[in-house]
Amino acid sequence: MSRRKHNGALVAQVAVAEGGVERALRVLKKANEKLGLWKDEKRHRHHVKPGERRRLKQSQARRKARQRQAKREQQAEPEKRP
């Protein structure tokens, strides 16, 4: 497997051995995941207005804050025994 830039974009390449297509696909998927290509492709699938992007970011931040708070509260509670 090798990584290179093609027209400014990261590209993962996998050499396919005789009859090893399934394995090569698995390696390619891992490489794309490691490079973050799937996430990048998903992000660029359609245009998101700047205001909408900001609202999404804020809502995700609120959700993470609620999750952290719930985790802290759960850890702070002493364990109840019957």
VOTIZA-735541 format. One record per residue: residue in one letter; x, y, z of N, C-alpha, C, O in turn. Coordinates in steps of 0.2 Angstrom, whole numbers, plus 5000, padded with zeros to 4 digits. Each point is the difference from the previous one (the first is absolute). Layout:
// residues N
aXYZXYZXYZXYZ...
//
This chain:
// residues 82
m500449945000499650065000500450065000500650005003s499350054993500350065000499550065000499549994998r500850075005499650064999500350054996500650015001r499150034995500350054997499450054998499449995002k500950074996499550064998499950004993500549994996h498950015002499850014993499550064999499550005003n500850054994499650064999499850035007499550035000g501049975005499950035006499649965005499950025006a499849924992499649955004500449945002500449984996l499650005010500349945002499649944997499449995000v501049964998499849944996500349945003500650005001a499149955001500349945002500049954994499549994997q501149985003500049954994500249935004500450005005v499349954992500149935002500249964995499750004994a500949965006500249954995499649945001499949975006v499850004989499649945000500449944998500350004994a499849955010500349944999499649964996499450014999e500849934998499649964996499549975004500149965005g499350054993499449985004499850035006499649975004g500850084998499950035007499650065000500150055004v499349964992499650064999499750015007499950065002e499849895001499650015006500550035005499850055004r500849924997500450035005500250074998500150045005a500149984989500250064998499450055001500250065002l499249924997499450055001500050015008499950065002r500249895002500050015007500650055002499950055004v500749944994500550055001499950074998500150055003l499649954991499850074997499550045004500150065002k499449905001499550035004500350025007499950065002k500649905000500350025007500450074998500050045004a500449964991500450064998499650064999500250055003n499249944994499650064999499750035007500050065001e499849895003499850025007500550035004499950055003k500749934996500650035004500250074997500150045004l499849974990500250064997499450055001500150064999g499349925003499450045001499650024993499750045000l500549924995499650014994499349995000499650044997w500149915007499349995000499750065003499550024998k500850005008499750065003500050064996499550045000d501049974996500150064996499550004994499750054999e500249894998499549994995499350015002499650044997k500349945009499350015003499950075001499450034999r501150015004499950075001499950044994499750055000h500649934994500050044994499449974996499950034994r499749935008499549974996499550054998499750004994h500150055010499550054998500250075004500449995005h499550064992500250075003499550015006499449995000v501050035006499650025006500250085001500650025000k498950025001500150075001500350015006500049965005p500450104995500450015006499650015007500249975005g499250064994499650005006499849935002499949995006e499949974990499849935002500649965003499949975004r500650044993500649975002500250025008500149965004r499850104997500150035007499549975004500249985006r499150024992499549975005500249935001499949985006l500349984989500149935001500649995005500049965005k500550084994500650005005499850015007500249975005q499450084996499750025006499649955004500149985006s499549994990499549955002500549935002499849975005q500750024991500449945002500450025006500149955005a500150114996500450025006499549995006500249985006r499250054994499549995005499949935002500049985006r499949974989499949935001500649975004499949965005k500750064993500649975003500150035007500149965005a499750104996500050035007499549965005500149985005r499350014992499549965004500249935001500049975006q500450004990500249935001500650005005500049965004r500450094996500650015005499750015007500249975005q499350074995499650025006499749935003500149995006a499649984990499649945002500649955003499849965005k500750034992500549955002500350035006500149955005r500050114996500350035007499549985005500249985006e499250034993499549995005499949935002500049985006q500149974989500049935001500649985004499949965005q500750074994500649985004499950035007500349975004a499450094997500050035006499549965005500150005006e499449974991499549975004500449945004500349964996p499650035010500249945003499649944998499450014999e500949935001499749944998499549985005500150005006k499249994992499549985004500049935001500049964995r500050015011499949935001499449995004499850035004p499949914994499349995003500149975007499549995004
//
